[in-house]
Amino acid sequence: MPYGPGSYGTVYALPLSNMTAGGSNAAITTYQPGQGGLPATGGGFGCVVR
């Protein structure tokens, strides 16, 4: 989500096991600028995620 919901974007990492039949409900990881050591500035945080 490079342009929302935060003003600089947000990245959500969804484990593949949450999407497969019979998989577990593992925790979803959220990355936001300014948290967890990430820089608090930028225009398109999350535009390119691999």
PQR file of N, CA, C, O and H, with PARSE charges and radii, in Angstrom:
ATOM      1  N   MET A   1       0.859  -1.168   0.000 -0.4000 1.5000
ATOM      2  CA  MET A   1       0.000   0.000   0.000 -0.0000 2.0000
ATOM      3  C   MET A   1       0.908   1.235   0.000  0.5500 1.7000
ATOM      4  O   MET A   1       1.084   1.860   1.046 -0.5500 1.4000
ATOM      5  N   PRO A   2       1.483   1.597  -1.142 -0.5600 1.5000
ATOM      6  CA  PRO A   2       2.453   2.680  -1.165  0.2800 2.0000
ATOM      7  C   PRO A   2       1.878   4.055  -0.870  0.5500 1.7000
ATOM      8  O   PRO A   2       2.632   4.964  -0.523 -0.5500 1.4000
ATOM      9  N   TYR A   3       0.586   4.238  -0.995 -0.4000 1.5000
ATOM     10  CA  TYR A   3       0.020   5.581  -0.804 -0.0000 2.0000
ATOM     11  C   TYR A   3      -1.045   5.613   0.287  0.5500 1.7000
ATOM     12  O   TYR A   3      -1.896   6.503   0.291 -0.5500 1.4000
ATOM     13  H   TYR A   3      -0.027   3.500  -1.277  0.4000 1.0000
ATOM     14  N   GLY A   4      -1.010   4.671   1.195 -0.4000 1.5000
ATOM     15  CA  GLY A   4      -1.976   4.692   2.276 -0.0000 2.0000
ATOM     16  C   GLY A   4      -1.829   3.496   3.166  0.5500 1.7000
ATOM     17  O   GLY A   4      -1.025   2.630   2.822 -0.5500 1.4000
ATOM     18  H   GLY A   4      -0.319   3.948   1.191  0.4000 1.0000
ATOM     19  N   PRO A   5      -2.500   3.354   4.252 -0.5600 1.5000
ATOM     20  CA  PRO A   5      -3.349   4.362   4.846  0.2800 2.0000
ATOM     21  C   PRO A   5      -2.560   5.482   5.517  0.5500 1.7000
ATOM     22  O   PRO A   5      -3.104   6.562   5.748 -0.5500 1.4000
ATOM     23  N   GLY A   6      -1.274   5.240   5.835 -0.4000 1.5000
ATOM     24  CA  GLY A   6      -0.459   6.311   6.408 -0.0000 2.0000
ATOM     25  C   GLY A   6      -0.032   7.288   5.331  0.5500 1.7000
ATOM     26  O   GLY A   6      -0.158   6.992   4.143 -0.5500 1.4000
ATOM     27  H   GLY A   6      -0.833   4.363   5.647  0.4000 1.0000
ATOM     28  N   SER A   7       0.465   8.431   5.722 -0.4000 1.5000
ATOM     29  CA  SER A   7       0.843   9.444   4.738 -0.0000 2.0000
ATOM     30  C   SER A   7       2.038   9.021   3.900  0.5500 1.7000
ATOM     31  O   SER A   7       2.225   9.555   2.806 -0.5500 1.4000
ATOM     32  H   SER A   7       0.567   8.672   6.687  0.4000 1.0000
ATOM     33  N   TYR A   8       2.864   8.072   4.373 -0.4000 1.5000
ATOM     34  CA  TYR A   8       4.024   7.610   3.612 -0.0000 2.0000
ATOM     35  C   TYR A   8       3.893   6.171   3.137  0.5500 1.7000
ATOM     36  O   TYR A   8       4.830   5.636   2.544 -0.5500 1.4000
ATOM     37  H   TYR A   8       2.712   7.638   5.261  0.4000 1.0000
ATOM     38  N   GLY A   9       2.778   5.546   3.376 -0.4000 1.5000
ATOM     39  CA  GLY A   9       2.576   4.171   2.940 -0.0000 2.0000
ATOM     40  C   GLY A   9       2.784   3.173   4.058  0.5500 1.7000
ATOM     41  O   GLY A   9       3.311   3.506   5.119 -0.5500 1.4000
ATOM     42  H   GLY A   9       2.017   5.981   3.857  0.4000 1.0000
ATOM     43  N   THR A  10       2.365   1.945   3.806 -0.4000 1.5000
ATOM     44  CA  THR A  10       2.458   0.849   4.774 -0.0000 2.0000
ATOM     45  C   THR A  10       2.671  -0.442   4.007  0.5500 1.7000
ATOM     46  O   THR A  10       2.154  -0.598   2.901 -0.5500 1.4000
ATOM     47  H   THR A  10       1.938   1.674   2.944  0.4000 1.0000
ATOM     48  N   VAL A  11       3.433  -1.378   4.583 -0.4000 1.5000
ATOM     49  CA  VAL A  11       3.638  -2.695   3.977 -0.0000 2.0000
ATOM     50  C   VAL A  11       3.130  -3.734   4.959  0.5500 1.7000
ATOM     51  O   VAL A  11       3.466  -3.700   6.143 -0.5500 1.4000
ATOM     52  H   VAL A  11       3.854  -1.252   5.482  0.4000 1.0000
ATOM     53  N   TYR A  12       2.307  -4.672   4.458 -0.4000 1.5000
ATOM     54  CA  TYR A  12       1.812  -5.786   5.252 -0.0000 2.0000
ATOM     55  C   TYR A  12       2.393  -7.069   4.671  0.5500 1.7000
ATOM     56  O   TYR A  12       2.249  -7.325   3.476 -0.5500 1.4000
ATOM     57  H   TYR A  12       2.033  -4.700   3.497  0.4000 1.0000
ATOM     58  N   ALA A  13       3.047  -7.878   5.501 -0.4000 1.5000
ATOM     59  CA  ALA A  13       3.613  -9.158   5.074 -0.0000 2.0000
ATOM     60  C   ALA A  13       2.682 -10.273   5.556  0.5500 1.7000
ATOM     61  O   ALA A  13       2.572 -10.538   6.753 -0.5500 1.4000
ATOM     62  H   ALA A  13       3.164  -7.670   6.472  0.4000 1.0000
ATOM     63  N   LEU A  14       2.022 -10.910   4.605 -0.4000 1.5000
ATOM     64  CA  LEU A  14       1.067 -11.977   4.908 -0.0000 2.0000
ATOM     65  C   LEU A  14       1.735 -13.327   4.659  0.5500 1.7000
ATOM     66  O   LEU A  14       2.126 -13.610   3.526 -0.5500 1.4000
ATOM     67  H   LEU A  14       2.111 -10.694   3.633  0.4000 1.0000
ATOM     68  N   PRO A  15       1.876 -14.163   5.679 -0.5600 1.5000
ATOM     69  CA  PRO A  15       2.496 -15.481   5.495  0.2800 2.0000
ATOM     70  C   PRO A  15       1.672 -16.351   4.534  0.5500 1.7000
ATOM     71  O   PRO A  15       0.442 -16.332   4.568 -0.5500 1.4000
ATOM     72  N   LEU A  16       2.355 -17.099   3.694 -0.4000 1.5000
ATOM     73  CA  LEU A  16       1.680 -17.956   2.724 -0.0000 2.0000
ATOM     74  C   LEU A  16       0.789 -18.990   3.417  0.5500 1.7000
ATOM     75  O   LEU A  16      -0.236 -19.392   2.866 -0.5500 1.4000
ATOM     76  H   LEU A  16       3.354 -17.114   3.667  0.4000 1.0000
ATOM     77  N   SER A  17       1.171 -19.419   4.615 -0.4000 1.5000
ATOM     78  CA  SER A  17       0.365 -20.421   5.324 -0.0000 2.0000
ATOM     79  C   SER A  17      -1.037 -19.899   5.643  0.5500 1.7000
ATOM     80  O   SER A  17      -1.950 -20.696   5.857 -0.5500 1.4000
ATOM     81  H   SER A  17       2.004 -19.092   5.063  0.4000 1.0000
ATOM     82  N   ASN A  18      -1.222 -18.586   5.679 -0.4000 1.5000
ATOM     83  CA  ASN A  18      -2.553 -18.024   5.917 -0.0000 2.0000
ATOM     84  C   ASN A  18      -3.452 -18.169   4.690  0.5500 1.7000
ATOM     85  O   ASN A  18      -4.675 -18.074   4.798 -0.5500 1.4000
ATOM     86  H   ASN A  18      -0.480 -17.939   5.506  0.4000 1.0000
ATOM     87  N   MET A  19      -2.852 -18.396   3.539 -0.4000 1.5000
ATOM     88  CA  MET A  19      -3.615 -18.436   2.293 -0.0000 2.0000
ATOM     89  C   MET A  19      -3.881 -19.847   1.772  0.5500 1.7000
ATOM     90  O   MET A  19      -4.667 -20.016   0.840 -0.5500 1.4000
ATOM     91  H   MET A  19      -1.859 -18.473   3.451  0.4000 1.0000
ATOM     92  N   THR A  20      -3.245 -20.856   2.351 -0.4000 1.5000
ATOM     93  CA  THR A  20      -3.396 -22.216   1.852 -0.0000 2.0000
ATOM     94  C   THR A  20      -4.439 -22.977   2.661  0.5500 1.7000
ATOM     95  O   THR A  20      -4.658 -22.693   3.839 -0.5500 1.4000
ATOM     96  H   THR A  20      -2.606 -20.719   3.107  0.4000 1.0000
ATOM     97  N   ALA A  21      -5.076 -23.946   2.016 -0.4000 1.5000
ATOM     98  CA  ALA A  21      -6.090 -24.762   2.683 -0.0000 2.0000
ATOM     99  C   ALA A  21      -5.449 -25.542   3.831  0.5500 1.7000
ATOM    100  O   ALA A  21      -4.424 -26.196   3.635 -0.5500 1.4000
ATOM    101  H   ALA A  21      -4.898 -24.177   1.060  0.4000 1.0000
ATOM    102  N   GLY A  22      -6.020 -25.483   4.982 -0.4000 1.5000
ATOM    103  CA  GLY A  22      -5.506 -26.187   6.147 -0.0000 2.0000
ATOM    104  C   GLY A  22      -4.307 -25.505   6.781  0.5500 1.7000
ATOM    105  O   GLY A  22      -3.695 -26.045   7.702 -0.5500 1.4000
ATOM    106  H   GLY A  22      -6.852 -24.952   5.141  0.4000 1.0000
ATOM    107  N   GLY A  23      -3.973 -24.331   6.295 -0.4000 1.5000
ATOM    108  CA  GLY A  23      -2.829 -23.596   6.839 -0.0000 2.0000
ATOM    109  C   GLY A  23      -3.134 -22.981   8.182  0.5500 1.7000
ATOM    110  O   GLY A  23      -4.270 -23.005   8.656 -0.5500 1.4000
ATOM    111  H   GLY A  23      -4.470 -23.892   5.546  0.4000 1.0000
ATOM    112  N   SER A  24      -2.111 -22.434   8.779 -0.4000 1.5000
ATOM    113  CA  SER A  24      -2.279 -21.820  10.098 -0.0000 2.0000
ATOM    114  C   SER A  24      -2.595 -20.334   9.958  0.5500 1.7000
ATOM    115  O   SER A  24      -2.475 -19.761   8.876 -0.5500 1.4000
ATOM    116  H   SER A  24      -1.189 -22.414   8.394  0.4000 1.0000
ATOM    117  N   ASN A  25      -2.992 -19.734  11.043 -0.4000 1.5000
ATOM    118  CA  ASN A  25      -3.245 -18.295  11.072 -0.0000 2.0000
ATOM    119  C   ASN A  25      -2.053 -17.602  11.724  0.5500 1.7000
ATOM    120  O   ASN A  25      -2.123 -17.152  12.867 -0.5500 1.4000
ATOM    121  H   ASN A  25      -3.090 -20.199  11.922  0.4000 1.0000
ATOM    122  N   ALA A  26      -0.954 -17.528  10.968 -0.4000 1.5000
ATOM    123  CA  ALA A  26       0.263 -16.896  11.482 -0.0000 2.0000
ATOM    124  C   ALA A  26       0.067 -15.383  11.534  0.5500 1.7000
ATOM    125  O   ALA A  26      -0.803 -14.833  10.859 -0.5500 1.4000
ATOM    126  H   ALA A  26      -0.897 -17.893  10.039  0.4000 1.0000
ATOM    127  N   ALA A  27       0.876 -14.732  12.333 -0.4000 1.5000
ATOM    128  CA  ALA A  27       0.777 -13.284  12.507 -0.0000 2.0000
ATOM    129  C   ALA A  27       1.170 -12.534  11.231  0.5500 1.7000
ATOM    130  O   ALA A  27       2.099 -12.932  10.528 -0.5500 1.4000
ATOM    131  H   ALA A  27       1.583 -15.179  12.881  0.4000 1.0000
ATOM    132  N   ILE A  28       0.467 -11.471  10.947 -0.4000 1.5000
ATOM    133  CA  ILE A  28       0.767 -10.590   9.825 -0.0000 2.0000
ATOM    134  C   ILE A  28       1.715  -9.508  10.338  0.5500 1.7000
ATOM    135  O   ILE A  28       1.473  -8.902  11.382 -0.5500 1.4000
ATOM    136  H   ILE A  28      -0.289 -11.148  11.518  0.4000 1.0000
ATOM    137  N   THR A  29       2.795  -9.275   9.594 -0.4000 1.5000
ATOM    138  CA  THR A  29       3.783  -8.278   9.986 -0.0000 2.0000
ATOM    139  C   THR A  29       3.488  -6.968   9.282  0.5500 1.7000
ATOM    140  O   THR A  29       3.248  -6.954   8.075 -0.5500 1.4000
ATOM    141  H   THR A  29       2.992  -9.768   8.747  0.4000 1.0000
ATOM    142  N   THR A  30       3.503  -5.872  10.014 -0.4000 1.5000
ATOM    143  CA  THR A  30       3.250  -4.539   9.462 -0.0000 2.0000
ATOM    144  C   THR A  30       4.521  -3.706   9.543  0.5500 1.7000
ATOM    145  O   THR A  30       5.152  -3.620  10.597 -0.5500 1.4000
ATOM    146  H   THR A  30       3.699  -5.883  10.995  0.4000 1.0000
ATOM    147  N   TYR A  31       4.892  -3.090   8.417 -0.4000 1.5000
ATOM    148  CA  TYR A  31       6.050  -2.199   8.363 -0.0000 2.0000
ATOM    149  C   TYR A  31       5.555  -0.797   8.032  0.5500 1.7000
ATOM    150  O   TYR A  31       4.819  -0.604   7.064 -0.5500 1.4000
ATOM    151  H   TYR A  31       4.379  -3.160   7.562  0.4000 1.0000
ATOM    152  N   GLN A  32       5.961   0.175   8.837 -0.4000 1.5000
ATOM    153  CA  GLN A  32       5.579   1.558   8.592 -0.0000 2.0000
ATOM    154  C   GLN A  32       6.801   2.451   8.732  0.5500 1.7000
ATOM    155  O   GLN A  32       7.662   2.181   9.569 -0.5500 1.4000
ATOM    156  H   GLN A  32       6.559   0.018   9.623  0.4000 1.0000
ATOM    157  N   PRO A  33       6.898   3.513   7.931 -0.5600 1.5000
ATOM    158  CA  PRO A  33       8.014   4.440   8.058  0.2800 2.0000
ATOM    159  C   PRO A  33       8.065   5.024   9.464  0.5500 1.7000
ATOM    160  O   PRO A  33       7.035   5.347  10.055 -0.5500 1.4000
ATOM    161  N   GLY A  34       9.290   5.154   9.992 -0.4000 1.5000
ATOM    162  CA  GLY A  34       9.468   5.728  11.319 -0.0000 2.0000
ATOM    163  C   GLY A  34       9.345   4.726  12.448  0.5500 1.7000
ATOM    164  O   GLY A  34       9.462   5.100  13.615 -0.5500 1.4000
ATOM    165  H   GLY A  34      10.127   4.892   9.512  0.4000 1.0000
ATOM    166  N   GLN A  35       9.108   3.443  12.126 -0.4000 1.5000
ATOM    167  CA  GLN A  35       8.977   2.431  13.165 -0.0000 2.0000
ATOM    168  C   GLN A  35       9.939   1.292  12.890  0.5500 1.7000
ATOM    169  O   GLN A  35      10.201   0.962  11.733 -0.5500 1.4000
ATOM    170  H   GLN A  35       9.012   3.139  11.178  0.4000 1.0000
ATOM    171  N   GLY A  36      10.460   0.696  13.930 -0.4000 1.5000
ATOM    172  CA  GLY A  36      11.342  -0.453  13.778 -0.0000 2.0000
ATOM    173  C   GLY A  36      12.643  -0.150  13.061  0.5500 1.7000
ATOM    174  O   GLY A  36      13.203  -1.026  12.402 -0.5500 1.4000
ATOM    175  H   GLY A  36      10.248   0.963  14.869  0.4000 1.0000
ATOM    176  N   GLY A  37      13.127   1.062  13.176 -0.4000 1.5000
ATOM    177  CA  GLY A  37      14.388   1.425  12.550 -0.0000 2.0000
ATOM    178  C   GLY A  37      14.282   1.881  11.103  0.5500 1.7000
ATOM    179  O   GLY A  37      15.299   2.203  10.488 -0.5500 1.4000
ATOM    180  H   GLY A  37      12.671   1.774  13.711  0.4000 1.0000
ATOM    181  N   LEU A  38      13.087   1.916  10.548 -0.4000 1.5000
ATOM    182  CA  LEU A  38      12.906   2.387   9.168 -0.0000 2.0000
ATOM    183  C   LEU A  38      12.873   3.913   9.150  0.5500 1.7000
ATOM    184  O   LEU A  38      12.381   4.527  10.097 -0.5500 1.4000
ATOM    185  H   LEU A  38      12.261   1.654  11.047  0.4000 1.0000
ATOM    186  N   PRO A  39      13.390   4.540   8.082 -0.5600 1.5000
ATOM    187  CA  PRO A  39      13.356   5.997   8.022  0.2800 2.0000
ATOM    188  C   PRO A  39      11.919   6.515   8.007  0.5500 1.7000
ATOM    189  O   PRO A  39      11.020   5.852   7.489 -0.5500 1.4000
ATOM    190  N   ALA A  40      11.711   7.684   8.568 -0.4000 1.5000
ATOM    191  CA  ALA A  40      10.362   8.248   8.700 -0.0000 2.0000
ATOM    192  C   ALA A  40       9.971   9.135   7.524  0.5500 1.7000
ATOM    193  O   ALA A  40       8.939   9.805   7.578 -0.5500 1.4000
ATOM    194  H   ALA A  40      12.442   8.223   8.988  0.4000 1.0000
ATOM    195  N   THR A  41      10.759   9.154   6.483 -0.4000 1.5000
ATOM    196  CA  THR A  41      10.441  10.005   5.336 -0.0000 2.0000
ATOM    197  C   THR A  41      10.413   9.179   4.068  0.5500 1.7000
ATOM    198  O   THR A  41      10.895   8.047   4.040 -0.5500 1.4000
ATOM    199  H   THR A  41      11.597   8.611   6.439  0.4000 1.0000
ATOM    200  N   GLY A  42       9.855   9.745   3.035 -0.4000 1.5000
ATOM    201  CA  GLY A  42       9.798   9.083   1.733 -0.0000 2.0000
ATOM    202  C   GLY A  42       8.462   9.314   1.079  0.5500 1.7000
ATOM    203  O   GLY A  42       7.480   9.664   1.734 -0.5500 1.4000
ATOM    204  H   GLY A  42       9.464  10.665   3.058  0.4000 1.0000
ATOM    205  N   GLY A  43       8.436   9.114  -0.222 -0.4000 1.5000
ATOM    206  CA  GLY A  43       7.208   9.380  -0.951 -0.0000 2.0000
ATOM    207  C   GLY A  43       6.448   8.146  -1.370  0.5500 1.7000
ATOM    208  O   GLY A  43       5.245   8.228  -1.620 -0.5500 1.4000
ATOM    209  H   GLY A  43       9.233   8.830  -0.754  0.4000 1.0000
ATOM    210  N   GLY A  44       7.106   7.001  -1.457 -0.4000 1.5000
ATOM    211  CA  GLY A  44       6.425   5.807  -1.951 -0.0000 2.0000
ATOM    212  C   GLY A  44       6.847   4.557  -1.223  0.5500 1.7000
ATOM    213  O   GLY A  44       7.147   3.540  -1.849 -0.5500 1.4000
ATOM    214  H   GLY A  44       8.083   6.935  -1.254  0.4000 1.0000
ATOM    215  N   PHE A  45       6.876   4.620   0.105 -0.4000 1.5000
ATOM    216  CA  PHE A  45       7.252   3.437   0.901 -0.0000 2.0000
ATOM    217  C   PHE A  45       6.349   2.264   0.524  0.5500 1.7000
ATOM    218  O   PHE A  45       5.125   2.382   0.566 -0.5500 1.4000
ATOM    219  H   PHE A  45       6.633   5.446   0.613  0.4000 1.0000
ATOM    220  N   GLY A  46       6.946   1.149   0.159 -0.4000 1.5000
ATOM    221  CA  GLY A  46       6.166  -0.028  -0.205 -0.0000 2.0000
ATOM    222  C   GLY A  46       5.884  -0.148  -1.684  0.5500 1.7000
ATOM    223  O   GLY A  46       5.184  -1.075  -2.091 -0.5500 1.4000
ATOM    224  H   GLY A  46       7.941   1.053   0.125  0.4000 1.0000
ATOM    225  N   CYS A  47       6.400   0.756  -2.515 -0.4000 1.5000
ATOM    226  CA  CYS A  47       6.179   0.666  -3.967 -0.0000 2.0000
ATOM    227  C   CYS A  47       6.816  -0.588  -4.549  0.5500 1.7000
ATOM    228  O   CYS A  47       6.258  -1.210  -5.453 -0.5500 1.4000
ATOM    229  H   CYS A  47       6.968   1.510  -2.185  0.4000 1.0000
ATOM    230  N   VAL A  48       7.982  -0.959  -4.034 -0.4000 1.5000
ATOM    231  CA  VAL A  48       8.679  -2.136  -4.536 -0.0000 2.0000
ATOM    232  C   VAL A  48       8.968  -3.069  -3.368  0.5500 1.7000
ATOM    233  O   VAL A  48       9.794  -2.761  -2.509 -0.5500 1.4000
ATOM    234  H   VAL A  48       8.435  -0.454  -3.300  0.4000 1.0000
ATOM    235  N   VAL A  49       8.291  -4.201  -3.341 -0.4000 1.5000
ATOM    236  CA  VAL A  49       8.483  -5.184  -2.285 -0.0000 2.0000
ATOM    237  C   VAL A  49       8.703  -6.519  -2.953  0.5500 1.7000
ATOM    238  O   VAL A  49       7.962  -6.900  -3.859 -0.5500 1.4000
ATOM    239  H   VAL A  49       7.620  -4.451  -4.039  0.4000 1.0000
ATOM    240  N   ARG A  50       9.717  -7.227  -2.509 -0.4000 1.5000
ATOM    241  CA  ARG A  50       9.996  -8.560  -3.076 -0.0000 2.0000
ATOM    242  C   ARG A  50       9.948  -9.591  -1.993  0.5500 1.7000
ATOM    243  O   ARG A  50      10.155 -10.775  -2.259 -0.5500 1.4000
ATOM    244  H   ARG A  50      10.319  -6.917  -1.773  0.4000 1.0000
TER
END
